[in-house]
Amino acid sequence: HHPASVAALLHDLGALHDLLDATEAASDAMVQEMAAWQAAGYPVLDAAARTRSAERYRESCARRAAARTLVASLASCATRCGLRATAQRLLGLCETSEAGRG
């Protein structure tokens, strides 16, 4: 009934999928880096490593913000498609993720 809403839904789902892939890759890289740091006996981080760490944190925050935006957009598409229960669950996810950060 709502081709534009369905197209938007598919677009957002694709974007969310890409975001999850990027998050997984970043997480894997961080785990490997932590293992190497542990194996080296936890040396004091140099300035370059601290900068990288701060950059990764900023990227992680940006991915979380992007995910929240996408989930809110998916919820609004779901509402337009008449999937009210789904929309409520999606919005609940956003609130839960916000509460978890507080």
MMTF fields as JSON, N, C-alpha, C and O atoms, coordinates in Angstrom:
{
  "mmtfVersion": "1.0.0",
  "mmtfProducer": "UNKNOWN",
  "numBonds": 407,
  "numAtoms": 408,
  "numGroups": 102,
  "numChains": 1,
  "numModels": 1,
  "chainsPerModel": [1],
  "groupsPerChain": [102],
  "chainIdList": ["A"],
  "bondAtomList": [4, 2, 8, 6, 12, 10, 16, 14, 20, 18, 24, 22, 28, 26, 32, 30, 36, 34, 40, 38, 44, 42, 48, 46, 52, 50, 56, 54, 60, 58, 64, 62, 68, 66, 72, 70, 76, 74, 80, 78, 84, 82, 88, 86, 92, 90, 96, 94, 100, 98, 104, 102, 108, 106, 112, 110, 116, 114, 120, 118, 124, 122, 128, 126, 132, 130, 136, 134, 140, 138, 144, 142, 148, 146, 152, 150, 156, 154, 160, 158, 164, 162, 168, 166, 172, 170, 176, 174, 180, 178, 184, 182, 188, 186, 192, 190, 196, 194, 200, 198, 204, 202, 208, 206, 212, 210, 216, 214, 220, 218, 224, 222, 228, 226, 232, 230, 236, 234, 240, 238, 244, 242, 248, 246, 252, 250, 256, 254, 260, 258, 264, 262, 268, 266, 272, 270, 276, 274, 280, 278, 284, 282, 288, 286, 292, 290, 296, 294, 300, 298, 304, 302, 308, 306, 312, 310, 316, 314, 320, 318, 324, 322, 328, 326, 332, 330, 336, 334, 340, 338, 344, 342, 348, 346, 352, 350, 356, 354, 360, 358, 364, 362, 368, 366, 372, 370, 376, 374, 380, 378, 384, 382, 388, 386, 392, 390, 396, 394, 400, 398, 404, 402],
  "bondOrderList": [1, 1, 1, 1, 1, 1, 1, 1, 1, 1, 1, 1, 1, 1, 1, 1, 1, 1, 1, 1, 1, 1, 1, 1, 1, 1, 1, 1, 1, 1, 1, 1, 1, 1, 1, 1, 1, 1, 1, 1, 1, 1, 1, 1, 1, 1, 1, 1, 1, 1, 1, 1, 1, 1, 1, 1, 1, 1, 1, 1, 1, 1, 1, 1, 1, 1, 1, 1, 1, 1, 1, 1, 1, 1, 1, 1, 1, 1, 1, 1, 1, 1, 1, 1, 1, 1, 1, 1, 1, 1, 1, 1, 1, 1, 1, 1, 1, 1, 1, 1, 1],
  "groupList": [{"groupName": "HIS", "atomNameList": ["N", "CA", "C", "O"], "elementList": ["N", "C", "C", "O"], "formalChargeList": [0, 0, 0, 0], "bondAtomList": [1, 0, 2, 1, 3, 2], "bondOrderList": [1, 1, 2], "singleLetterCode": "H", "chemCompType": "L-PEPTIDE LINKING"}, {"groupName": "PRO", "atomNameList": ["N", "CA", "C", "O"], "elementList": ["N", "C", "C", "O"], "formalChargeList": [0, 0, 0, 0], "bondAtomList": [1, 0, 2, 1, 3, 2], "bondOrderList": [1, 1, 2], "singleLetterCode": "P", "chemCompType": "L-PEPTIDE LINKING"}, {"groupName": "ALA", "atomNameList": ["N", "CA", "C", "O"], "elementList": ["N", "C", "C", "O"], "formalChargeList": [0, 0, 0, 0], "bondAtomList": [1, 0, 2, 1, 3, 2], "bondOrderList": [1, 1, 2], "singleLetterCode": "A", "chemCompType": "L-PEPTIDE LINKING"}, {"groupName": "SER", "atomNameList": ["N", "CA", "C", "O"], "elementList": ["N", "C", "C", "O"], "formalChargeList": [0, 0, 0, 0], "bondAtomList": [1, 0, 2, 1, 3, 2], "bondOrderList": [1, 1, 2], "singleLetterCode": "S", "chemCompType": "L-PEPTIDE LINKING"}, {"groupName": "VAL", "atomNameList": ["N", "CA", "C", "O"], "elementList": ["N", "C", "C", "O"], "formalChargeList": [0, 0, 0, 0], "bondAtomList": [1, 0, 2, 1, 3, 2], "bondOrderList": [1, 1, 2], "singleLetterCode": "V", "chemCompType": "L-PEPTIDE LINKING"}, {"groupName": "LEU", "atomNameList": ["N", "CA", "C", "O"], "elementList": ["N", "C", "C", "O"], "formalChargeList": [0, 0, 0, 0], "bondAtomList": [1, 0, 2, 1, 3, 2], "bondOrderList": [1, 1, 2], "singleLetterCode": "L", "chemCompType": "L-PEPTIDE LINKING"}, {"groupName": "ASP", "atomNameList": ["N", "CA", "C", "O"], "elementList": ["N", "C", "C", "O"], "formalChargeList": [0, 0, 0, 0], "bondAtomList": [1, 0, 2, 1, 3, 2], "bondOrderList": [1, 1, 2], "singleLetterCode": "D", "chemCompType": "L-PEPTIDE LINKING"}, {"groupName": "GLY", "atomNameList": ["N", "CA", "C", "O"], "elementList": ["N", "C", "C", "O"], "formalChargeList": [0, 0, 0, 0], "bondAtomList": [1, 0, 2, 1, 3, 2], "bondOrderList": [1, 1, 2], "singleLetterCode": "G", "chemCompType": "PEPTIDE LINKING"}, {"groupName": "THR", "atomNameList": ["N", "CA", "C", "O"], "elementList": ["N", "C", "C", "O"], "formalChargeList": [0, 0, 0, 0], "bondAtomList": [1, 0, 2, 1, 3, 2], "bondOrderList": [1, 1, 2], "singleLetterCode": "T", "chemCompType": "L-PEPTIDE LINKING"}, {"groupName": "GLU", "atomNameList": ["N", "CA", "C", "O"], "elementList": ["N", "C", "C", "O"], "formalChargeList": [0, 0, 0, 0], "bondAtomList": [1, 0, 2, 1, 3, 2], "bondOrderList": [1, 1, 2], "singleLetterCode": "E", "chemCompType": "L-PEPTIDE LINKING"}, {"groupName": "MET", "atomNameList": ["N", "CA", "C", "O"], "elementList": ["N", "C", "C", "O"], "formalChargeList": [0, 0, 0, 0], "bondAtomList": [1, 0, 2, 1, 3, 2], "bondOrderList": [1, 1, 2], "singleLetterCode": "M", "chemCompType": "L-PEPTIDE LINKING"}, {"groupName": "GLN", "atomNameList": ["N", "CA", "C", "O"], "elementList": ["N", "C", "C", "O"], "formalChargeList": [0, 0, 0, 0], "bondAtomList": [1, 0, 2, 1, 3, 2], "bondOrderList": [1, 1, 2], "singleLetterCode": "Q", "chemCompType": "L-PEPTIDE LINKING"}, {"groupName": "TRP", "atomNameList": ["N", "CA", "C", "O"], "elementList": ["N", "C", "C", "O"], "formalChargeList": [0, 0, 0, 0], "bondAtomList": [1, 0, 2, 1, 3, 2], "bondOrderList": [1, 1, 2], "singleLetterCode": "W", "chemCompType": "L-PEPTIDE LINKING"}, {"groupName": "TYR", "atomNameList": ["N", "CA", "C", "O"], "elementList": ["N", "C", "C", "O"], "formalChargeList": [0, 0, 0, 0], "bondAtomList": [1, 0, 2, 1, 3, 2], "bondOrderList": [1, 1, 2], "singleLetterCode": "Y", "chemCompType": "L-PEPTIDE LINKING"}, {"groupName": "ARG", "atomNameList": ["N", "CA", "C", "O"], "elementList": ["N", "C", "C", "O"], "formalChargeList": [0, 0, 0, 0], "bondAtomList": [1, 0, 2, 1, 3, 2], "bondOrderList": [1, 1, 2], "singleLetterCode": "R", "chemCompType": "L-PEPTIDE LINKING"}, {"groupName": "CYS", "atomNameList": ["N", "CA", "C", "O"], "elementList": ["N", "C", "C", "O"], "formalChargeList": [0, 0, 0, 0], "bondAtomList": [1, 0, 2, 1, 3, 2], "bondOrderList": [1, 1, 2], "singleLetterCode": "C", "chemCompType": "L-PEPTIDE LINKING"}],
  "groupTypeList": [0, 0, 1, 2, 3, 4, 2, 2, 5, 5, 0, 6, 5, 7, 2, 5, 0, 6, 5, 5, 6, 2, 8, 9, 2, 2, 3, 6, 2, 10, 4, 11, 9, 10, 2, 2, 12, 11, 2, 2, 7, 13, 1, 4, 5, 6, 2, 2, 2, 14, 8, 14, 3, 2, 9, 14, 13, 14, 9, 3, 15, 2, 14, 14, 2, 2, 2, 14, 8, 5, 4, 2, 3, 5, 2, 3, 15, 2, 8, 14, 15, 7, 5, 14, 2, 8, 2, 11, 14, 5, 5, 7, 5, 15, 9, 8, 3, 9, 2, 7, 14, 7],
  "groupIdList": [1, 2, 3, 4, 5, 6, 7, 8, 9, 10, 11, 12, 13, 14, 15, 16, 17, 18, 19, 20, 21, 22, 23, 24, 25, 26, 27, 28, 29, 30, 31, 32, 33, 34, 35, 36, 37, 38, 39, 40, 41, 42, 43, 44, 45, 46, 47, 48, 49, 50, 51, 52, 53, 54, 55, 56, 57, 58, 59, 60, 61, 62, 63, 64, 65, 66, 67, 68, 69, 70, 71, 72, 73, 74, 75, 76, 77, 78, 79, 80, 81, 82, 83, 84, 85, 86, 87, 88, 89, 90, 91, 92, 93, 94, 95, 96, 97, 98, 99, 100, 101, 102],
  "secStructList": [7, 7, 2, 2, 2, 2, 2, 2, 2, 2, 2, 2, 2, 2, 2, 2, 2, 2, 2, 2, 2, 2, 2, 2, 2, 2, 2, 2, 2, 2, 2, 2, 2, 2, 2, 2, 2, 2, 2, 6, 6, 7, 7, 7, 7, 7, 2, 2, 2, 2, 2, 2, 2, 2, 2, 2, 2, 2, 2, 2, 2, 2, 2, 2, 2, 2, 2, 2, 2, 2, 2, 2, 2, 2, 2, 2, 2, 2, 2, 2, 6, 6, 7, 2, 2, 2, 2, 2, 2, 2, 2, 2, 2, 2, 2, 2, 2, 2, 2, 2, 2, 7],
  "xCoordList": [0.809, 0.0, 0.85, 0.466, 2.014, 2.859, 4.225, 5.199, 4.317, 5.612, 6.757, 7.881, 6.49, 7.564, 8.035, 9.234, 7.095, 7.457, 8.248, 9.219, 7.828, 8.533, 9.941, 10.896, 10.077, 11.396, 12.289, 13.471, 11.718, 12.484, 12.902, 14.022, 11.984, 12.256, 13.424, 14.338, 13.384, 14.461, 15.789, 16.84, 15.733, 16.945, 17.558, 18.761, 16.722, 17.212, 17.74, 18.743, 17.064, 17.535, 18.909, 19.785, 19.096, 20.393, 21.469, 22.585, 21.126, 22.081, 22.433, 23.586, 21.425, 21.655, 22.553, 23.423, 22.336, 23.16, 24.621, 25.523, 24.854, 26.217, 26.854, 28.034, 26.044, 26.525, 26.928, 27.946, 26.118, 26.438, 27.725, 28.547, 27.911, 29.15, 30.354, 31.371, 30.233, 31.324, 31.621, 32.779, 30.571, 30.735, 31.445, 32.325, 31.053, 31.669, 33.152, 33.986, 33.48, 34.873, 35.698, 36.82, 35.133, 35.841, 36.053, 37.111, 35.05, 35.126, 36.202, 36.986, 36.241, 37.262, 38.658, 39.556, 38.84, 40.145, 40.556, 41.724, 39.585, 39.889, 40.283, 41.205, 39.581, 39.904, 41.335, 42.083, 41.716, 43.067, 44.107, 45.156, 43.801, 44.733, 44.906, 46.015, 43.799, 43.859, 44.697, 45.481, 44.527, 45.295, 46.787, 47.611, 47.131, 48.538, 49.107, 50.245, 48.306, 48.73, 48.957, 49.929, 48.044, 48.167, 49.425, 50.18, 49.637, 50.799, 52.108, 53.12, 52.078, 53.29, 53.484, 54.438, 52.581, 52.726, 52.142, 52.619, 51.122, 50.43, 51.372, 51.42, 52.123, 53.011, 52.204, 51.049, 52.832, 52.18, 51.96, 52.863, 50.756, 50.441, 51.137, 51.153, 51.713, 52.325, 51.232, 50.062, 51.623, 50.655, 49.853, 48.644, 50.504, 49.815, 48.736, 47.633, 49.068, 48.107, 46.936, 45.79, 47.23, 46.152, 45.236, 44.016, 45.834, 45.044, 44.15, 42.971, 44.721, 43.942, 42.78, 41.664, 43.052, 42.029, 40.892, 39.716, 41.25, 40.247, 39.429, 38.22, 40.109, 39.447, 38.439, 37.313, 38.869, 37.981, 36.755, 35.642, 36.965, 35.843, 34.855, 33.644, 35.377, 34.512, 33.751, 32.558, 34.445, 33.788, 32.683, 31.609, 32.965, 31.988, 30.748, 29.622, 30.952, 29.837, 29.038, 27.808, 29.745, 29.077, 28.247, 27.138, 28.798, 28.029, 26.784, 25.72, 26.912, 25.736, 24.67, 23.484, 25.1, 24.149, 23.479, 22.27, 24.266, 23.717, 22.719, 21.675, 23.036, 22.13, 20.821, 19.746, 20.902, 19.673, 18.82, 17.598, 19.473, 18.752, 18.063, 16.898, 18.795, 18.222, 17.058, 16.039, 17.202, 16.13, 14.893, 13.769, 15.094, 13.962, 13.294, 12.068, 14.102, 13.572, 12.799, 11.731, 13.352, 12.655, 11.322, 10.32, 11.302, 10.066, 9.024, 7.845, 9.466, 8.509, 8.005, 6.834, 8.865, 8.426, 7.42, 6.398, 7.724, 6.844, 5.466, 4.438, 5.462, 4.19, 3.398, 2.2, 4.082, 3.399, 2.88, 1.877, 3.557, 3.122, 2.046, 1.562, 1.679, 0.648, 1.172, 0.389, 2.488, 3.087, 3.344, 4.492, 2.277, 2.413, 3.186, 4.017, 2.922, 3.623, 5.123, 5.941, 5.467, 6.883, 7.511, 8.625, 6.798, 7.287, 7.546, 8.568, 6.616, 6.773, 8.021, 8.772, 8.229, 9.41, 10.69, 11.651, 10.704, 11.89, 12.176, 13.324, 11.135, 11.326, 11.779, 12.575, 11.283, 11.712, 13.198, 13.896, 13.677, 15.109, 15.933, 16.958, 15.494, 16.201, 16.266, 17.319, 15.137, 15.094, 15.996, 16.7, 15.966, 16.795, 18.262, 19.039, 18.646, 20.052, 20.471, 21.607, 19.565, 19.857, 20.054, 20.999, 19.146, 19.192, 20.492, 21.096, 20.906, 22.118, 23.365, 24.356, 23.319, 24.497, 24.57, 25.657, 23.392, 23.3, 24.219, 24.24],
  "yCoordList": [-1.207, 0.0, 1.267, 2.287, 1.186, 2.38, 2.13, 1.919, 2.15, 1.834, 2.73, 2.255, 4.021, 4.929, 4.539, 4.547, 4.199, 3.795, 2.5, 2.349, 1.565, 0.279, 0.501, -0.11, 1.368, 1.679, 2.315, 1.986, 3.221, 3.872, 2.834, 2.864, 1.918, 0.857, -0.003, -0.306, -0.39, -1.223, -0.473, -1.052, 0.822, 1.645, 1.689, 1.483, 1.96, 2.055, 0.72, 0.672, -0.37, -1.696, -1.975, -2.521, -1.605, -1.767, -0.945, -1.42, 0.299, 1.179, 0.624, 0.684, 0.084, -0.488, -1.719, -1.936, -2.511, -3.701, -3.293, -3.9, -2.262, -1.766, -1.26, -1.492, -0.563, -0.021, -1.15, -1.061, -2.211, -3.362, -4.029, -4.43, -4.151, -4.718, -3.882, -4.425, -2.556, -1.65, -1.764, -1.74, -1.886, -2.003, -3.303, -3.332, -4.375, -5.677, -5.653, -6.17, -5.055, -4.962, -4.135, -4.506, -3.012, -2.152, -2.89, -2.781, -3.632, -4.392, -5.473, -5.649, -6.194, -7.229, -6.629, -7.193, -5.48, -4.811, -4.407, -4.521, -3.936, -3.501, -4.699, -4.605, -5.817, -7.024, -7.476, -7.831, -7.462, -7.862, -6.919, -7.352, -5.631, -4.638, -4.803, -4.693, -5.068, -5.287, -6.531, -6.534, -7.579, -8.814, -8.56, -9.073, -7.77, -7.447, -6.611, -6.816, -5.672, -4.811, -5.669, -5.472, -6.626, -7.526, -8.388, -8.565, -8.924, -9.781, -9.026, -9.613, -7.712, -6.889, -6.469, -5.759, -6.907, -6.583, -5.237, -4.599, -4.791, -3.524, -2.323, -1.618, -2.084, -0.909, 0.39, 0.43, 1.452, 2.767, 3.18, 3.064, 3.659, 4.032, 5.33, 6.291, 5.344, 6.584, 7.516, 7.138, 8.726, 9.735, 9.254, 9.478, 8.597, 8.122, 7.101, 7.128, 6.203, 5.181, 5.817, 5.401, 6.83, 7.517, 8.252, 8.264, 8.861, 9.567, 8.573, 8.842, 7.413, 6.37, 5.918, 5.734, 5.742, 5.291, 6.32, 5.956, 7.598, 8.663, 8.721, 8.946, 8.514, 8.525, 7.383, 7.561, 6.203, 5.035, 5.282, 4.901, 5.926, 6.22, 7.164, 6.947, 8.206, 9.144, 8.42, 8.656, 7.53, 6.773, 5.884, 5.752, 5.283, 4.424, 5.226, 4.764, 6.418, 7.29, 7.692, 7.73, 7.991, 8.375, 7.217, 7.42, 5.983, 4.812, 4.605, 4.28, 4.794, 4.646, 5.681, 5.361, 6.925, 7.984, 7.66, 7.84, 7.184, 6.82, 5.674, 5.673, 4.703, 3.569, 4.056, 3.63, 4.949, 5.471, 6.204, 6.057, 6.998, 7.734, 6.757, 6.941, 5.711, 4.718, 3.97, 3.734, 3.598, 2.864, 3.76, 3.293, 5.042, 5.979, 6.115, 6.166, 6.174, 6.262, 4.985, 5.05, 3.825, 2.553, 2.541, 2.069, 3.054, 3.097, 3.955, 3.602, 5.08, 5.961, 5.313, 5.467, 4.598, 3.846, 2.768, 2.579, 2.068, 0.998, 1.566, 0.957, 2.736, 3.388, 3.687, 3.413, 4.258, 4.594, 3.347, 3.406, 2.217, 0.956, 0.259, -0.813, 0.873, 0.295, -0.748, -1.471, -0.834, -1.822, -1.155, -0.95, -0.823, -0.044, -0.772, -0.168, -2.07, -2.833, -2.856, -2.712, -3.039, -3.044, -1.678, -1.594, -0.625, 0.734, 0.953, 1.524, 0.498, 0.649, -0.098, 0.412, -1.303, -2.089, -1.384, -1.331, -0.84, -0.127, 1.093, 1.34, 1.85, 3.028, 2.601, 3.294, 1.48, 0.931, 0.609, 0.822, 0.095, -0.2, 1.065, 1.056, 2.143, 3.428, 3.869, 4.29, 3.774, 4.231, 3.361, 3.865, 2.05, 1.126, 1.449, 1.462, 1.715, 1.993, 3.323, 3.46, 4.291, 5.569, 5.358, 5.88, 4.58, 4.337, 3.606, 3.875, 2.696, 1.914, 2.777, 2.42, 3.904, 4.765, 5.707, 6.13, 6.047, 7.042, 6.777, 7.544],
  "zCoordList": [0.0, 0.0, 0.0, -0.573, 0.654, 0.811, 0.184, 0.906, -1.153, -1.784, -1.311, -1.151, -1.086, -0.644, 0.756, 1.036, 1.63, 2.985, 2.974, 3.715, 2.131, 2.037, 1.49, 1.971, 0.487, -0.079, 0.998, 1.102, 1.792, 2.867, 3.906, 4.417, 4.209, 5.181, 4.699, 5.465, 3.434, 2.873, 2.86, 3.134, 2.54, 2.537, 3.936, 4.1, 4.945, 6.324, 6.822, 7.535, 6.448, 6.855, 6.246, 6.916, 4.991, 4.332, 5.023, 5.234, 5.377, 6.052, 7.434, 7.859, 8.13, 9.451, 9.348, 10.192, 8.319, 8.067, 7.863, 8.441, 7.039, 6.787, 8.083, 8.346, 8.883, 10.146, 11.097, 11.783, 11.129, 11.984, 11.518, 12.341, 10.199, 9.66, 10.094, 10.525, 9.976, 10.35, 11.848, 12.263, 12.642, 14.091, 14.442, 15.303, 13.766, 14.016, 13.65, 14.394, 12.506, 12.063, 13.054, 13.396, 13.51, 14.463, 15.781, 16.4, 16.198, 17.439, 17.348, 18.281, 16.231, 16.014, 16.074, 16.7, 15.419, 15.395, 16.809, 17.183, 17.587, 18.946, 19.821, 20.631, 19.653, 20.424, 20.117, 21.028, 18.831, 18.429, 19.025, 19.503, 18.989, 19.524, 21.041, 21.563, 21.737, 23.186, 23.501, 24.45, 22.704, 22.912, 22.718, 23.475, 21.706, 21.445, 22.6, 23.021, 23.102, 24.211, 25.463, 26.192, 25.701, 26.852, 26.713, 27.669, 25.492, 25.241, 25.45, 25.833, 25.192, 25.351, 26.815, 27.132, 27.71, 29.127, 29.501, 30.44, 28.789, 29.075, 29.127, 30.135, 28.045, 28.065, 28.105, 27.68, 28.622, 28.632, 27.177, 26.348, 26.874, 25.488, 25.107, 25.876, 23.908, 23.424, 22.893, 22.822, 22.524, 22.081, 20.877, 20.815, 19.918, 18.712, 19.076, 18.53, 20.006, 20.423, 21.166, 20.999, 21.988, 22.711, 21.73, 21.897, 20.712, 19.685, 18.952, 18.721, 18.584, 17.89, 18.754, 18.269, 20.034, 20.967, 21.069, 21.061, 21.163, 21.243, 19.951, 19.982, 18.807, 17.505, 17.417, 16.951, 17.877, 17.853, 18.714, 18.35, 19.868, 20.749, 20.048, 20.096, 19.4, 18.663, 17.56, 17.367, 16.827, 15.755, 16.324, 15.737, 17.468, 18.122, 18.534, 18.353, 19.085, 19.459, 18.219, 18.251, 17.127, 15.88, 15.33, 14.836, 15.42, 14.955, 15.799, 15.271, 17.126, 18.0, 17.653, 17.583, 17.436, 17.08, 15.745, 15.593, 14.781, 13.467, 13.609, 12.957, 14.455, 14.668, 15.277, 14.854, 16.271, 16.888, 15.859, 15.837, 15.005, 13.962, 13.009, 12.656, 12.595, 11.684, 12.325, 11.676, 13.593, 14.267, 14.395, 14.207, 14.713, 14.801, 13.434, 13.337, 12.386, 11.026, 10.66, 10.052, 11.039, 10.803, 11.543, 11.007, 12.763, 13.548, 12.844, 12.794, 12.303, 11.626, 10.328, 9.982, 9.614, 8.425, 8.829, 8.17, 9.918, 10.393, 10.742, 10.445, 11.372, 11.715, 10.454, 10.382, 9.45, 8.188, 7.486, 6.775, 7.681, 7.057, 7.907, 7.543, 9.037, 9.886, 10.859, 11.475, 11.001, 11.918, 13.26, 13.654, 13.95, 15.187, 16.273, 16.952, 16.447, 17.498, 17.22, 18.129, 15.945, 15.555, 15.832, 16.349, 15.49, 15.718, 17.211, 17.592, 18.05, 19.501, 19.992, 20.823, 19.472, 19.88, 19.467, 20.234, 18.252, 17.773, 18.647, 19.019, 18.97, 19.82, 21.209, 21.843, 21.68, 22.965, 22.953, 23.944, 21.824, 21.677, 21.844, 22.526, 21.23, 21.33, 22.783, 23.262, 23.488, 24.882, 25.758, 26.633, 25.514, 26.284, 26.08, 27.035, 24.82, 24.519, 25.164, 25.617, 25.204, 25.871, 27.359, 27.952, 27.965, 29.403, 29.767, 30.805, 28.911, 29.154, 29.187, 29.824, 28.506, 28.451, 29.641, 30.035, 30.231, 31.288, 32.439, 33.402]
}
